[in-house]
Structures are given as structure tokens and as C-alpha cells.
Amino acid sequence: MLFRSQTTAFSDADIASLVAPRAFAVEAGMRDGAVDQEAARREGQRAAAHYQQLGVAARFEFIEHAEGHVAATRRAFEFLGEQLAD
């Protein structure tokens, strides 16, 4: 709410880069009608590049699943467990 005008000036990958080098995962449901899947994949690749440049590629993951707008994957919990174990 405090940064309304600024959030339109940055892409999702730019905002994810602010989290780096901390772990960050994105879940993308293929049946989520609110999301442009191709654009989400492109932003995921751009976000992954930030992590690669920092040498911490394993701390970012773009997780696609067959569901809609839900947290639906075992992989998300596995990723969380891996990151907390480090």
C-alpha cells in the first residue's frame, strides 16, 4: 500500500531480486486464469538469472503445476525443507 506507484515501475523479477540471496520459490498453476503463463515463465527465468549471478541458483525455483490458483505441490514443501536445512 505504501509503494503503489513504485510497484508498477519494476517487474516481478526485479522485485524477486530484492529477496536474493535468500531462498525464493514461485508456484504457477497452469489452470490459473489470472496469470499469463508465458509471461510468468519469462519472469521466472529472469529472476533465476539474478540468483545465478550471485552463485546461489539452488535458492530459486519456479514450480509449475497442473492446478489453478492454489498452493498445490509437494515440491514447494520439499524446496522449503531443503532451504531450511542449509
C-alpha positions in Angstrom: 0.0 0.0 0.0 2.9 2.4 0.7 4.6 1.8 -2.6 1.7 1.8 -5.1 3.4 4.0 -7.7 6.8 2.2 -7.4 5.4 -1.3 -7.9 4.4 -0.6 -11.4 8.0 0.6 -12.2 9.5 -2.8 -11.5 9.0 -6.3 -13.0 8.3 -9.3 -10.9 11.8 -10.5 -11.5 13.2 -7.1 -10.2 11.2 -7.4 -7.1 12.3 -11.1 -6.6 15.9 -9.8 -6.9 15.3 -7.8 -3.7 14.9 -11.1 -1.9 18.1 -12.6 -3.2 20.2 -14.2 -1.9 17.5 -15.6 0.3 15.5 -18.6 -0.9 12.5 -17.8 -3.1 10.1 -20.1 -4.9 7.2 -19.3 -7.2 4.3 -21.7 -7.7 2.5 -21.3 -11.0 -0.7 -23.2 -11.7 -1.3 -24.0 -15.4 -5.0 -23.6 -14.9 -4.8 -20.2 -13.2 -6.8 -17.9 -15.4 -5.5 -14.8 -13.6 -1.9 -15.4 -14.8 -0.3 -15.2 -18.2 1.7 -18.4 -18.1 4.2 -17.5 -20.7 4.9 -14.1 -19.1 5.3 -15.9 -15.7 7.8 -18.3 -17.2 9.8 -15.4 -18.7 9.8 -13.6 -15.3 10.8 -16.8 -13.6 13.8 -17.1 -16.0 14.8 -13.5 -15.3 14.5 -14.0 -11.6 16.6 -17.2 -11.8 19.3 -15.2 -13.6 19.7 -12.9 -10.5 20.3 -16.0 -8.3 22.7 -17.5 -10.9 24.7 -14.3 -11.0 25.1 -14.4 -7.2 26.2 -18.1 -7.3 23.1 -19.3 -5.4 21.0 -20.7 -8.2 19.7 -23.5 -5.9 17.9 -20.9 -3.8 15.4 -20.0 -6.5 12.8 -22.3 -8.1 9.9 -21.8 -10.5 7.5 -24.6 -9.7 4.8 -25.2 -12.3 1.8 -27.5 -11.5 -1.4 -28.6 -13.2 -3.8 -26.9 -10.8 -5.2 -23.4 -10.7 -4.6 -20.5 -8.3 -3.6 -22.7 -5.3 -0.5 -23.9 -3.5 -0.6 -27.4 -4.8 2.7 -29.1 -4.9 4.8 -31.4 -2.8 7.8 -29.8 -4.5 7.1 -26.4 -2.7 7.4 -28.1 0.7 10.5 -30.1 -0.4 12.1 -26.8 -1.5 11.2 -25.2 1.8 12.7 -28.2 3.7 15.9 -28.0 1.6 16.4 -24.3 2.2 15.7 -24.6 6.0 18.2 -27.4 6.2 21.0 -25.3 4.8 
